[in-house]
Amino acid sequence: MREDGEQAGARGATTRVLGLDFFSGSIAEACRAVAAGGLLTAPSGPGLGYDLLHEPAYRRALEASDLVLTDSGFMVLLWRLRTGRRLPRNSGLAFLRVWLNRDVMRRPGAVLWVMPSEAEAQYTLAWLEDRGYPARAEDFYVAPMYGPGPIADGVLLALMEKRRPEVVYLGISGGVQERLGHFLRDGLPYRPTILCLGAALAFITGAQVKIAPWVDRAGLGWLWRLGSNPVRYLGRYVRATRLVWLVFRYGPARP
């Protein structure tokens, strides 16, 4: 690995930041890299600024990921200020917009959608049906409330072993979905594509605030979320400010 964190991996070029190997190719390359299976994560600024230090199971999940997207525009900016080198920003939302056009998403029974609530599952099902995706009620799993530390969901694991979906979309909260994805990836007897993209789908469907592509490209999705519910998100984004110290102090090293 070079001093600036750049290296070549089995799934493409990566750049190491805070001990994590972030994918530095294109969105199209990222889609191809995980099409044959594996765990994809897209850690947020608050996740990197807080959970990375305070939740060991979260860190292990990111370190074990097959592909880590540069979802945090704040982290990308800080890396450029520290190193003078540009790290491409590949958001989970941008990835999902491309991934939704893949043939596998149109195959009946190929996708299992893990949602945070029954209401969001119903909303997502209606949106998918309206756009011609072959989604059914049995293609959805409403996740329970998971506690801190490593996650083990035997019900979901058994469901996946029985149905064997090719793609699993984890639409639950950041900091949790990565730990669940890690458990599933290592516990299953086969290798599906596990997408830890949280609310990205809700930003497209409108189940949460809608985020237009230009807003995402400008790295302003956090502002749209904050404006939609400042009480809920203000503290979360304040946590992301810790990234300034972490990136400038540690650079590519593991904190």
Secondary structure, 3 states (H helix, E strand, C coil): CCCCCEEEECCEEEEEECCEEEECCCHHHHHHHHCCCEEEECCCHHHHHHHHHHCHHHHHHHHHCCEECCCCHHHHHHHHHHHCCCCCCCCHHHHHHHHCCCHHHHCCCCEEEEECCHHHHHHHHHHHHHCCCCCCHHHEEECCCCCCCCCCCHHHHHHHHHHCCCEEEECCCCCCHHHHHHHHHHHCCCCCEEEECCCHHHHHHCCCCCCCHHHHHCCCHHHHHHHHCHHHHHHHHHHHCHHHHHHHHHCCCCC
